[in-house]
Every structure is written in structure tokens, then in C-alpha cells.
Amino acid sequence: MAVSMVKEEAKPTVFCSRNENHRRRQRQRVTFKSKCRDGFVTINVSGRRFQVQNDIFEKYPDTLLGSTRRDSFFDDKRNEYFFDRDPELFTYIIQFYRKGTLHFPEDECACSFKGELDFFGIVNNHLGDCCYEIFQEKHDDFLDYQKRHAKAEDTDFVPRTVRQKMWKLFEDPEQNVLGLLMHYTSAVLILVSVVASTVETLKCGQQTCGDKYSEQFYIVESTCVIVFTVEYLARLYAAPIRFKFMKQFLSIIDVVAIIPFYVALIFPDAAGGPFTVLRVFRIFRIVKMSRHNTKVREAGSSLLASLSELSFVFVVLTTLVILFSTIIYYAEMGDEDTKFVSIPATFWYVIVTMTTLGYGDMTPFSLIGRLTGIVCSLSGIMVVALPAPVLEKNFNRKKEEGRPDKEDKEKTGDSKHSSRVSSSK
């Protein structure tokens, strides 16, 4: 049974090109040129074509599609503009030109979307309120991920000179038996020095242990200081950039920890005078343990990374302390026996109340003063709890930075396996 098929004739369309047969086989393609009667343009993005009006690009002359730079992407044969970009993300680019507001797809990679914006010359400030925070959070997370997993430039560096070998020995002691020996020796001497500085203040009969066994404590102190001095000078000699090494926090702690010994050695008569305060600096040697403990370094790095958030909390605490101290002072000034004699004197009560310490040496008796104390304690709990999530997040980031990547683990595993095989052979 024969069935006749009738084809619908396509309506004639006017194009800018002269080849009518070619145009009927292809989709409608027109360029940005003013000769096009209908004012539409065709943009080919990796095989996916978009037909849009030319007027929408004139509002943004600083972008790629709104400037003359687009002419370098024009295809004369196909009479269209071709971009080897992501067609899915280009949909949001076109919507920006049409509506004037940029939207970010939550299921897409923020870095890829940022790359498309940079290519087409669109600033991310045009993002709508509904998408801006989400995009910034994802983009910042990606940048943090790149920093955490960025490989060091000197990963494959092979030390050749004596200075380079010494620096490698100090910075990566696990690769050498001598480095491990120096690492643990320094850690033990730090503990011995801190314990000696603490024990010498105990009472041994009628006098302190430091005075009774002064010779023994002096020998221990001298030994530790000599080792610390040699270690610091060796690190300073082996450092790639000595001035940068001297400005580091742990390097400053090394100098501060050994200064009291040499001051007392040069000025023995001033041991009980103004230089006595320098003996307090010896306890800073405990900070040197962070060089031998990864967890301590991670905690210090997380605190440093959270400095902006902690400064905000400090500003809020300072504001609340001044506010509550002023209210409590004027509420208690009518009492003759009050301890809130001034606003600065009231700072102590407000600080110990907001930090939930509650020392109890100062207590308001008026109704307004007690109500203010209640509000002060409750607000202190909330303010002190503010930086906890930020500190936890930064600590986890720093913890991940210290973890080796999967590729590094595989390399080390392969190297161990190959060494075992070679040894067995």
C-alpha cells in the first residue's frame, strides 16, 4: 500500500550571504554586521549555535562580545562566530547580556565558570545577590584547595653544596639518621632546659633549689645554651635567604631564648637588677618545640590564618566591655562601699564575667547592675563561641596541608617496594 509523503516547504528567509542553496541547508546564520536586516547574529560554541540579537551586546562594550575583539573569532565560510568554549556555561553568559544580571549554576565548578567570565571579559561583580555568596565561597574553597595541594618548587631538588645539604638536613630530618639524631637531641634539650628553669624555683629547705644547686643548674643551662647557639648559627649559615630566616618567628624565639644567658655572662653583677626580667625569656624555649611537633605548627598556622576573625572578636569584646562597664559604673556609683570606683576599674568585672570566669571579687548590688551582669555573661558566651568554627575550619585545612597526596603516597610505596625487591635480589 503506497503512502504519499508530502514535505512542507520552508518559508523563504533573507540572509546576508549570497549563496541561497547553502543557506537553505544550514540554520540561519548572520553576523554582527549592520548589513543583516533582521539584526540577529549566530554564535557557534563548540558546535552548539546561539542566535541572539546584536543590540544586547552594545550595552557592554568592555566585554569580548561587545567590542571589536570578537572579529578575530569570525568564520567567513560559515558566516558565524566560533568559540571553542563550554556551551552549557555560555548559556549563562547570554542570559547576562539579555537581562543584565549574571547567575551562577550551583552544580558547576566555580573555577570553570570564572574561566569563562575571564575569557569573555565579564566581571563577577555582575553576579546576582542569589548567586554571589555561593560563587565566592566555592571559588575561595577551590583556591584554598590549590594552595593545600600545591607541590613545592624544590620537591625534586637535589642538594649539591654543603649549605644545601645542611639546610636539607635541618628541614627534612627524616631522610637521614644524622638529621633524626639532631632533631631528637634538640627536642630533649628543650625539655631539659624548661624543666630546669621550672625546678630551680622550688624550695629546697630554707632556700630555692636554684641557689642551693646553682653549679649543677649552671652546667645544665650552659650545655643547653651552647647547643641552641650552635644550632641557630648552623641554620643561619645554611639558610637560602639569611635575612628572611632571621625574620621568622621561630628564629626570633631562638635568639630571645639564649640572650639571657649571655647577658648574665657579660654582666654578672646585674643578675639581680634590671636584667632579671630577661630570665623570664628562657621559658620561651618551650615554643621551640613547635619545630619538632607537627600538631603545634598546625595550631599556630590556624591561629595565624584566623587573625582577621579573631581581631573582629577582639573588637566586639572591647566594645561590649566598655559598654557594660559604663552601665554598671553609673548603676553602682550610689553605693559608698562599692568597688566599682571608675569605669576602668569595672573592666575587670566585665572581662571575667564575659569570659565565664566569675572571679567573685567584685559583685554589683543594684538591680540594674545585676541585670547588666546577666546580659554581660550571656553575651560573653556567644561572643567567645564565635571564632570556634573558624578555628576548626582553618585547623582542618592546615592539617590537610601536612598530609601527602595520593600520588606522593604511591611514589613512596613504589620506592619502598622497589627497594625491597632490590634487597631481596
TIDREN-922410 format. One record per residue (C-alpha): residue in three letters; z negated, y, x negated. Coordinates in steps of 0.001 Angstrom, whole numbers, plus 500000, padded with zeros to 6 digits. Layout:
BEGIN
@res=ala | c3=Z | c2=Y | c1=X
...
//
This chain:
BEGIN
@res=met | c3=500000 | c2=500000 | c1=500000
@res=ala | c3=501163 | c2=503186 | c1=498387
@res=val | c3=498850 | c2=506122 | c1=498391
@res=ser | c3=500251 | c2=509525 | c1=497620
@res=met | c3=498136 | c2=511723 | c1=495438
@res=val | c3=498513 | c2=515460 | c1=495832
@res=lys | c3=497434 | c2=517638 | c1=492973
@res=glu | c3=496106 | c2=521075 | c1=493675
@res=glu | c3=497928 | c2=523799 | c1=491893
@res=ala | c3=495741 | c2=526004 | c1=489700
@res=lys | c3=495699 | c2=529635 | c1=490539
@res=pro | c3=497534 | c2=531795 | c1=488036
@res=thr | c3=495311 | c2=533674 | c1=485654
@res=val | c3=496246 | c2=536582 | c1=483412
@res=phe | c3=495314 | c2=536160 | c1=479756
@res=cys | c3=495661 | c2=538330 | c1=476667
@res=ser | c3=497732 | c2=535718 | c1=474787
@res=arg | c3=501497 | c2=535303 | c1=475266
@res=asn | c3=501567 | c2=531500 | c1=475272
@res=glu | c3=501235 | c2=530698 | c1=479009
@res=asn | c3=501625 | c2=526904 | c1=478661
@res=his | c3=498888 | c2=526777 | c1=476079
@res=arg | c3=496574 | c2=528831 | c1=478275
@res=arg | c3=497005 | c2=526521 | c1=481255
@res=arg | c3=495923 | c2=523558 | c1=479185
@res=gln | c3=492852 | c2=525357 | c1=477846
@res=arg | c3=489918 | c2=527053 | c1=479501
@res=gln | c3=490096 | c2=530795 | c1=479971
@res=arg | c3=489606 | c2=532383 | c1=476560
@res=val | c3=489519 | c2=536083 | c1=475943
@res=thr | c3=488152 | c2=538214 | c1=473162
@res=phe | c3=486138 | c2=541340 | c1=472810
@res=lys | c3=489337 | c2=543378 | c1=472542
@res=ser | c3=489880 | c2=546069 | c1=475119
@res=lys | c3=493346 | c2=544723 | c1=475975
@res=cys | c3=491727 | c2=541968 | c1=478057
@res=arg | c3=491976 | c2=543078 | c1=481630
@res=asp | c3=489071 | c2=541199 | c1=483104
@res=gly | c3=486595 | c2=542216 | c1=480332
@res=phe | c3=485418 | c2=538646 | c1=479653
@res=val | c3=485049 | c2=537013 | c1=476253
@res=thr | c3=484848 | c2=533391 | c1=475178
@res=ile | c3=482328 | c2=532255 | c1=472592
@res=asn | c3=482577 | c2=528740 | c1=471196
@res=val | c3=479230 | c2=527484 | c1=469910
@res=ser | c3=479718 | c2=524093 | c1=468236
@res=gly | c3=482228 | c2=523029 | c1=470903
@res=arg | c3=480390 | c2=524468 | c1=473885
@res=arg | c3=482110 | c2=527547 | c1=475307
@res=phe | c3=480419 | c2=530501 | c1=476943
@res=gln | c3=482364 | c2=533070 | c1=478964
@res=val | c3=480494 | c2=536330 | c1=479277
@res=gln | c3=481266 | c2=539970 | c1=479938
@res=asn | c3=481882 | c2=542222 | c1=476994
@res=asp | c3=479685 | c2=545011 | c1=478395
@res=ile | c3=476408 | c2=543159 | c1=477851
@res=phe | c3=476744 | c2=543370 | c1=474049
@res=glu | c3=477228 | c2=547125 | c1=473924
@res=lys | c3=473512 | c2=547727 | c1=474628
@res=tyr | c3=472517 | c2=546145 | c1=471307
@res=pro | c3=474817 | c2=547472 | c1=468559
@res=asp | c3=472398 | c2=546416 | c1=465821
@res=thr | c3=472859 | c2=542713 | c1=466590
@res=leu | c3=475661 | c2=540446 | c1=465403
@res=leu | c3=477447 | c2=540162 | c1=468746
@res=gly | c3=477112 | c2=543876 | c1=469432
@res=ser | c3=478603 | c2=545052 | c1=466129
@res=thr | c3=481900 | c2=544718 | c1=464293
@res=arg | c3=480492 | c2=541913 | c1=462147
@res=arg | c3=481455 | c2=539491 | c1=464918
@res=asp | c3=485140 | c2=539916 | c1=463999
@res=ser | c3=484663 | c2=537684 | c1=460968
@res=phe | c3=483978 | c2=534781 | c1=463351
@res=phe | c3=487116 | c2=535313 | c1=465460
@res=asp | c3=489597 | c2=532432 | c1=465693
@res=asp | c3=493151 | c2=533781 | c1=466159
@res=lys | c3=494622 | c2=530409 | c1=467021
@res=arg | c3=492197 | c2=529623 | c1=469823
@res=asn | c3=491655 | c2=533241 | c1=470780
@res=glu | c3=487866 | c2=532913 | c1=470753
@res=tyr | c3=484773 | c2=533450 | c1=468658
@res=phe | c3=483394 | c2=530362 | c1=466958
@res=phe | c3=479778 | c2=529921 | c1=465769
@res=asp | c3=478505 | c2=526754 | c1=464165
@res=arg | c3=475051 | c2=527103 | c1=465717
@res=asp | c3=472834 | c2=525305 | c1=468218
@res=pro | c3=474441 | c2=525627 | c1=471682
@res=glu | c3=471161 | c2=524898 | c1=473500
@res=leu | c3=469354 | c2=527768 | c1=471828
@res=phe | c3=472372 | c2=530029 | c1=472223
@res=thr | c3=471798 | c2=529857 | c1=475967
@res=tyr | c3=468603 | c2=531874 | c1=475484
@res=ile | c3=470481 | c2=534315 | c1=473227
@res=ile | c3=472995 | c2=535003 | c1=476008
@res=gln | c3=470202 | c2=535408 | c1=478555
@res=phe | c3=468695 | c2=538059 | c1=476301
@res=tyr | c3=471921 | c2=540077 | c1=476338
@res=arg | c3=472191 | c2=539735 | c1=480107
@res=lys | c3=468597 | c2=540515 | c1=481111
@res=gly | c3=467240 | c2=542388 | c1=478090
@res=thr | c3=464253 | c2=540043 | c1=477704
@res=leu | c3=464070 | c2=537162 | c1=475258
@res=his | c3=462448 | c2=533881 | c1=476276
@res=phe | c3=461328 | c2=531021 | c1=474061
@res=pro | c3=461722 | c2=527352 | c1=475107
@res=glu | c3=458341 | c2=525711 | c1=474583
@res=asp | c3=459862 | c2=522302 | c1=473851
@res=glu | c3=461927 | c2=523671 | c1=470950
@res=cys | c3=460955 | c2=524199 | c1=467339
@res=ala | c3=459774 | c2=527740 | c1=466701
@res=cys | c3=461325 | c2=527743 | c1=463231
@res=ser | c3=464751 | c2=526765 | c1=464569
@res=phe | c3=464544 | c2=529435 | c1=467250
@res=lys | c3=463510 | c2=532013 | c1=464647
@res=gly | c3=466514 | c2=530975 | c1=462550
@res=glu | c3=468851 | c2=531614 | c1=465485
@res=leu | c3=467292 | c2=535027 | c1=466063
@res=asp | c3=467717 | c2=535941 | c1=462406
@res=phe | c3=471339 | c2=534779 | c1=462413
@res=phe | c3=472279 | c2=536868 | c1=465450
@res=gly | c3=470170 | c2=539815 | c1=464255
@res=ile | c3=467722 | c2=539809 | c1=467169
@res=val | c3=464145 | c2=540923 | c1=466554
@res=asn | c3=461439 | c2=538718 | c1=468052
@res=asn | c3=459755 | c2=541835 | c1=469456
@res=his | c3=462076 | c2=541436 | c1=472431
@res=leu | c3=460204 | c2=538287 | c1=473447
@res=gly | c3=458676 | c2=538453 | c1=476897
@res=asp | c3=454934 | c2=538541 | c1=477465
@res=cys | c3=455068 | c2=534991 | c1=478786
@res=cys | c3=456512 | c2=533623 | c1=475541
@res=tyr | c3=455380 | c2=535901 | c1=472715
@res=glu | c3=451967 | c2=534354 | c1=472046
@res=ile | c3=453298 | c2=530798 | c1=472306
@res=phe | c3=456135 | c2=531548 | c1=469883
@res=gln | c3=453857 | c2=533314 | c1=467377
@res=glu | c3=451300 | c2=530506 | c1=467473
@res=lys | c3=453912 | c2=527802 | c1=466899
@res=his | c3=455657 | c2=529825 | c1=464213
@res=asp | c3=452383 | c2=530532 | c1=462388
@res=asp | c3=451421 | c2=526862 | c1=462600
@res=phe | c3=454750 | c2=525933 | c1=461045
@res=leu | c3=454283 | c2=528421 | c1=458209
@res=asp | c3=450808 | c2=527033 | c1=457584
@res=tyr | c3=452245 | c2=523532 | c1=457538
@res=gln | c3=454800 | c2=524601 | c1=454939
@res=lys | c3=452083 | c2=526108 | c1=452777
@res=arg | c3=449921 | c2=522998 | c1=453076
@res=his | c3=452708 | c2=520621 | c1=452153
@res=ala | c3=454496 | c2=522809 | c1=449636
@res=lys | c3=454823 | c2=520982 | c1=446377
@res=ala | c3=453537 | c2=522725 | c1=443309
@res=glu | c3=456094 | c2=524061 | c1=440901
@res=asp | c3=454508 | c2=522238 | c1=437997
@res=thr | c3=454397 | c2=518836 | c1=439717
@res=asp | c3=456788 | c2=517292 | c1=437211
@res=phe | c3=455630 | c2=519495 | c1=434354
@res=val | c3=455055 | c2=517615 | c1=431114
@res=pro | c3=452675 | c2=519403 | c1=428715
@res=arg | c3=454004 | c2=519726 | c1=425199
@res=thr | c3=451860 | c2=522228 | c1=423294
@res=val | c3=448140 | c2=521956 | c1=422558
@res=arg | c3=447296 | c2=524695 | c1=425085
@res=gln | c3=449277 | c2=522978 | c1=427823
@res=lys | c3=447616 | c2=519637 | c1=427122
@res=met | c3=444178 | c2=521235 | c1=427161
@res=trp | c3=444878 | c2=523015 | c1=430452
@res=lys | c3=446170 | c2=519765 | c1=431967
@res=leu | c3=443005 | c2=518081 | c1=430765
@res=phe | c3=440767 | c2=520655 | c1=432471
@res=glu | c3=442717 | c2=520967 | c1=435716
@res=asp | c3=443569 | c2=517289 | c1=436189
@res=pro | c3=440800 | c2=515289 | c1=434508
@res=glu | c3=441506 | c2=512090 | c1=436447
@res=gln | c3=444634 | c2=511447 | c1=434392
@res=asn | c3=442704 | c2=510942 | c1=431162
@res=val | c3=439488 | c2=509203 | c1=430115
@res=leu | c3=438537 | c2=512166 | c1=427940
@res=gly | c3=439069 | c2=514507 | c1=430896
@res=leu | c3=436809 | c2=512399 | c1=433110
@res=leu | c3=434130 | c2=512329 | c1=430404
@res=met | c3=434226 | c2=516129 | c1=430076
@res=his | c3=434244 | c2=516501 | c1=433870
@res=tyr | c3=431123 | c2=514408 | c1=434461
@res=thr | c3=429324 | c2=515771 | c1=431401
@res=ser | c3=429737 | c2=519312 | c1=432685
@res=ala | c3=428528 | c2=518301 | c1=436158
@res=val | c3=425417 | c2=516585 | c1=434738
@res=leu | c3=424555 | c2=519575 | c1=432535
@res=ile | c3=424878 | c2=521915 | c1=435511
@res=leu | c3=422368 | c2=519808 | c1=437452
@res=val | c3=420031 | c2=519619 | c1=434454
@res=ser | c3=420185 | c2=523380 | c1=433964
@res=val | c3=419491 | c2=524132 | c1=437638
@res=val | c3=416626 | c2=521627 | c1=437790
@res=ala | c3=415108 | c2=523046 | c1=434594
@res=ser | c3=415338 | c2=526609 | c1=435919
@res=thr | c3=413511 | c2=525466 | c1=439052
@res=val | c3=410857 | c2=523250 | c1=437462
@res=glu | c3=409792 | c2=525838 | c1=434893
@res=thr | c3=408351 | c2=527970 | c1=437700
@res=leu | c3=405912 | c2=525209 | c1=438780
@res=lys | c3=402233 | c2=525376 | c1=437901
@res=cys | c3=401074 | c2=523131 | c1=435084
@res=gly | c3=397329 | c2=523771 | c1=435095
@res=gln | c3=396443 | c2=527412 | c1=434568
@res=gln | c3=399966 | c2=528455 | c1=433569
@res=thr | c3=403529 | c2=527751 | c1=434563
@res=cys | c3=405433 | c2=524812 | c1=433166
@res=gly | c3=407912 | c2=527195 | c1=431578
@res=asp | c3=405158 | c2=528784 | c1=429475
@res=lys | c3=403395 | c2=525519 | c1=428693
@res=tyr | c3=406516 | c2=523651 | c1=427620
@res=ser | c3=408535 | c2=526650 | c1=426502
@res=glu | c3=410003 | c2=524903 | c1=423464
@res=gln | c3=411339 | c2=521959 | c1=425478
@res=phe | c3=412808 | c2=524200 | c1=428141
@res=tyr | c3=414366 | c2=526389 | c1=425468
@res=ile | c3=416098 | c2=523381 | c1=423896
@res=val | c3=417476 | c2=522288 | c1=427271
@res=glu | c3=418621 | c2=525813 | c1=428084
@res=ser | c3=420246 | c2=526283 | c1=424678
@res=thr | c3=422121 | c2=522989 | c1=424897
@res=cys | c3=423467 | c2=523736 | c1=428362
@res=val | c3=424491 | c2=527289 | c1=427476
@res=ile | c3=426277 | c2=526200 | c1=424302
@res=val | c3=428277 | c2=523589 | c1=426229
@res=phe | c3=429079 | c2=526075 | c1=429000
@res=thr | c3=430183 | c2=528666 | c1=426454
@res=val | c3=432448 | c2=526228 | c1=424631
@res=glu | c3=433910 | c2=525093 | c1=427943
@res=tyr | c3=434606 | c2=528661 | c1=429055
@res=leu | c3=436208 | c2=529640 | c1=425750
@res=ala | c3=438332 | c2=526476 | c1=425789
@res=arg | c3=439502 | c2=527201 | c1=429332
@res=leu | c3=440218 | c2=530794 | c1=428386
@res=tyr | c3=442271 | c2=529684 | c1=425387
@res=ala | c3=444235 | c2=527074 | c1=427362
@res=ala | c3=444833 | c2=529216 | c1=430458
@res=pro | c3=448529 | c2=530021 | c1=431033
@res=ile | c3=447654 | c2=533604 | c1=432036
@res=arg | c3=444333 | c2=534554 | c1=430475
@res=phe | c3=443814 | c2=537803 | c1=432375
@res=lys | c3=444401 | c2=536029 | c1=435682
@res=phe | c3=441946 | c2=533315 | c1=434638
@res=met | c3=439277 | c2=535889 | c1=433801
@res=lys | c3=439591 | c2=537451 | c1=437268
@res=gln | c3=438981 | c2=534173 | c1=439097
@res=phe | c3=435711 | c2=533797 | c1=440970
@res=leu | c3=434538 | c2=530681 | c1=439119
@res=ser | c3=435355 | c2=532280 | c1=435768
@res=ile | c3=433176 | c2=535272 | c1=436624
@res=ile | c3=430388 | c2=532884 | c1=437655
@res=asp | c3=430698 | c2=531121 | c1=434282
@res=val | c3=430187 | c2=534410 | c1=432448
@res=val | c3=427332 | c2=535561 | c1=434685
@res=ala | c3=425543 | c2=532228 | c1=434245
@res=ile | c3=425462 | c2=532391 | c1=430439
@res=ile | c3=424838 | c2=536129 | c1=429980
@res=pro | c3=421007 | c2=535943 | c1=430470
@res=phe | c3=420607 | c2=533561 | c1=427539
@res=tyr | c3=422469 | c2=535783 | c1=425087
@res=val | c3=420734 | c2=538933 | c1=426359
@res=ala | c3=417338 | c2=537308 | c1=425784
@res=leu | c3=418549 | c2=536112 | c1=422379
@res=ile | c3=419631 | c2=539604 | c1=421298
@res=phe | c3=416708 | c2=541454 | c1=422906
@res=pro | c3=413729 | c2=539052 | c1=422726
@res=asp | c3=411183 | c2=541835 | c1=423336
@res=ala | c3=412867 | c2=542794 | c1=426633
@res=ala | c3=412345 | c2=539375 | c1=428239
@res=gly | c3=409620 | c2=540734 | c1=430491
@res=gly | c3=411202 | c2=544125 | c1=431019
@res=pro | c3=414267 | c2=545279 | c1=432938
@res=phe | c3=416297 | c2=542270 | c1=431767
@res=thr | c3=414075 | c2=539902 | c1=433709
@res=val | c3=416387 | c2=540155 | c1=436693
@res=leu | c3=419141 | c2=538588 | c1=434581
@res=arg | c3=417219 | c2=535317 | c1=434627
@res=val | c3=417996 | c2=535102 | c1=438324
@res=phe | c3=421688 | c2=534826 | c1=437458
@res=arg | c3=421101 | c2=531448 | c1=435842
@res=ile | c3=420829 | c2=529865 | c1=439266
@res=phe | c3=424478 | c2=530813 | c1=439845
@res=arg | c3=425354 | c2=527794 | c1=437754
@res=ile | c3=424991 | c2=525718 | c1=440898
@res=val | c3=428166 | c2=527447 | c1=442126
@res=lys | c3=429965 | c2=525857 | c1=439181
@res=met | c3=429564 | c2=522543 | c1=440990
@res=ser | c3=432380 | c2=523598 | c1=443296
@res=arg | c3=434735 | c2=522965 | c1=440395
@res=his | c3=433616 | c2=519340 | c1=440396
@res=asn | c3=433442 | c2=518808 | c1=444170
@res=thr | c3=436472 | c2=518948 | c1=446441
@res=lys | c3=434440 | c2=519445 | c1=449628
@res=val | c3=432728 | c2=522531 | c1=448252
@res=arg | c3=436069 | c2=524042 | c1=447278
@res=glu | c3=437442 | c2=523327 | c1=450750
@res=ala | c3=434446 | c2=525020 | c1=452359
@res=gly | c3=434808 | c2=528062 | c1=450126
@res=ser | c3=438540 | c2=528288 | c1=450794
@res=ser | c3=437989 | c2=528029 | c1=454549
@res=leu | c3=435445 | c2=530865 | c1=454403
@res=leu | c3=437891 | c2=532968 | c1=452423
@res=ala | c3=440691 | c2=532200 | c1=454894
@res=ser | c3=438389 | c2=533194 | c1=457784
@res=leu | c3=437419 | c2=536501 | c1=456212
@res=ser | c3=439177 | c2=538601 | c1=458858
@res=glu | c3=437494 | c2=536730 | c1=461727
@res=leu | c3=434104 | c2=536888 | c1=460013
@res=ser | c3=434495 | c2=540610 | c1=459419
@res=phe | c3=435174 | c2=541052 | c1=463136
@res=val | c3=431978 | c2=539156 | c1=463973
@res=phe | c3=430079 | c2=541303 | c1=461471
@res=val | c3=431361 | c2=544489 | c1=463131
@res=val | c3=430362 | c2=543191 | c1=466571
@res=leu | c3=426888 | c2=542224 | c1=465309
@res=thr | c3=426405 | c2=545623 | c1=463678
@res=thr | c3=427402 | c2=547412 | c1=466874
@res=leu | c3=425073 | c2=545316 | c1=469020
@res=val | c3=422180 | c2=545698 | c1=466564
@res=ile | c3=422443 | c2=549476 | c1=466680
@res=leu | c3=422820 | c2=549478 | c1=470475
@res=phe | c3=419878 | c2=547184 | c1=471238
@res=ser | c3=417672 | c2=548815 | c1=468599
@res=thr | c3=418209 | c2=552218 | c1=470158
@res=ile | c3=417364 | c2=550961 | c1=473663
@res=ile | c3=414242 | c2=549091 | c1=472559
@res=tyr | c3=413005 | c2=552006 | c1=470424
@res=tyr | c3=413135 | c2=554501 | c1=473280
@res=ala | c3=411660 | c2=551921 | c1=475660
@res=glu | c3=408661 | c2=551282 | c1=473356
@res=met | c3=408082 | c2=554764 | c1=471965
@res=gly | c3=405464 | c2=555499 | c1=474645
@res=asp | c3=403083 | c2=552881 | c1=473224
@res=glu | c3=400768 | c2=554205 | c1=470499
@res=asp | c3=400295 | c2=550788 | c1=468825
@res=thr | c3=403977 | c2=549918 | c1=468833
@res=lys | c3=405621 | c2=548563 | c1=465702
@res=phe | c3=408981 | c2=549983 | c1=466757
@res=val | c3=408321 | c2=553237 | c1=464914
@res=ser | c3=412020 | c2=554023 | c1=464338
@res=ile | c3=415477 | c2=552716 | c1=465110
@res=pro | c3=415992 | c2=551301 | c1=461580
@res=ala | c3=412598 | c2=549589 | c1=461840
@res=thr | c3=413755 | c2=547996 | c1=465108
@res=phe | c3=416767 | c2=546493 | c1=463326
@res=trp | c3=414571 | c2=543656 | c1=462048
@res=tyr | c3=413515 | c2=542571 | c1=465534
@res=val | c3=417072 | c2=542739 | c1=466904
@res=ile | c3=418554 | c2=540807 | c1=463960
@res=val | c3=416025 | c2=537950 | c1=464094
@res=thr | c3=416437 | c2=537812 | c1=467881
@res=met | c3=420243 | c2=537744 | c1=467864
@res=thr | c3=420284 | c2=535038 | c1=465196
@res=thr | c3=417814 | c2=532987 | c1=467342
@res=leu | c3=415230 | c2=533082 | c1=464543
@res=gly | c3=412462 | c2=534692 | c1=466598
@res=tyr | c3=410024 | c2=535504 | c1=463795
@res=gly | c3=407446 | c2=536940 | c1=466235
@res=asp | c3=406005 | c2=539735 | c1=464114
@res=met | c3=407440 | c2=542379 | c1=466455
@res=thr | c3=407380 | c2=542000 | c1=470247
@res=pro | c3=408285 | c2=544543 | c1=472931
@res=phe | c3=405732 | c2=545042 | c1=475750
@res=ser | c3=407601 | c2=547274 | c1=478192
@res=leu | c3=409740 | c2=545811 | c1=480954
@res=ile | c3=412913 | c2=547457 | c1=479705
@res=gly | c3=412172 | c2=546327 | c1=476168
@res=arg | c3=411695 | c2=542691 | c1=477194
@res=leu | c3=414805 | c2=542671 | c1=479372
@res=thr | c3=416762 | c2=544133 | c1=476470
@res=gly | c3=415328 | c2=541412 | c1=474218
@res=ile | c3=416572 | c2=538740 | c1=476655
@res=val | c3=420068 | c2=540219 | c1=476722
@res=cys | c3=419915 | c2=540576 | c1=472943
@res=ser | c3=419092 | c2=536893 | c1=472402
@res=leu | c3=421760 | c2=535657 | c1=474829
@res=ser | c3=424456 | c2=537887 | c1=473367
@res=gly | c3=423451 | c2=536783 | c1=469871
@res=ile | c3=424083 | c2=533139 | c1=470779
@res=met | c3=427579 | c2=533944 | c1=471989
@res=val | c3=428468 | c2=536173 | c1=469028
@res=val | c3=427188 | c2=533717 | c1=466414
@res=ala | c3=429191 | c2=530913 | c1=468051
@res=leu | c3=432440 | c2=532892 | c1=467891
@res=pro | c3=433529 | c2=532036 | c1=464320
@res=ala | c3=432720 | c2=528308 | c1=464622
@res=pro | c3=436171 | c2=527204 | c1=465978
@res=val | c3=437972 | c2=529369 | c1=463436
@res=leu | c3=435929 | c2=527969 | c1=460555
@res=glu | c3=436534 | c2=524420 | c1=461750
@res=lys | c3=440282 | c2=525008 | c1=462032
@res=asn | c3=440552 | c2=526555 | c1=458575
@res=phe | c3=438371 | c2=523839 | c1=457075
@res=asn | c3=440652 | c2=521150 | c1=458503
@res=arg | c3=443663 | c2=522978 | c1=457100
@res=lys | c3=442143 | c2=523182 | c1=453642
@res=lys | c3=441177 | c2=519549 | c1=453915
@res=glu | c3=444767 | c2=518593 | c1=454659
@res=glu | c3=445960 | c2=520629 | c1=451701
@res=gly | c3=443980 | c2=518378 | c1=449402
@res=arg | c3=445471 | c2=515208 | c1=450848
@res=pro | c3=448520 | c2=513793 | c1=449081
@res=asp | c3=451706 | c2=513477 | c1=451098
@res=lys | c3=453104 | c2=510141 | c1=452132
@res=glu | c3=455829 | c2=510451 | c1=449517
@res=asp | c3=453230 | c2=511008 | c1=446795
@res=lys | c3=451235 | c2=508030 | c1=448006
@res=glu | c3=454346 | c2=505860 | c1=447948
@res=lys | c3=455214 | c2=507068 | c1=444463
@res=thr | c3=451729 | c2=506347 | c1=443157
@res=gly | c3=451760 | c2=502990 | c1=444901
@res=asp | c3=455126 | c2=502133 | c1=443385
@res=ser | c3=453980 | c2=503226 | c1=439950
@res=lys | c3=450840 | c2=501097 | c1=440213
@res=his | c3=452870 | c2=498150 | c1=441409
@res=ser | c3=455379 | c2=498531 | c1=438585
@res=ser | c3=452569 | c2=498809 | c1=436038
@res=arg | c3=451000 | c2=495618 | c1=437364
@res=val | c3=454312 | c2=493819 | c1=437201
@res=ser | c3=454962 | c2=495002 | c1=433657
@res=ser | c3=451465 | c2=493967 | c1=432574
@res=ser | c3=451884 | c2=490534 | c1=434137
@res=lys | c3=455152 | c2=490108 | c1=432279
//
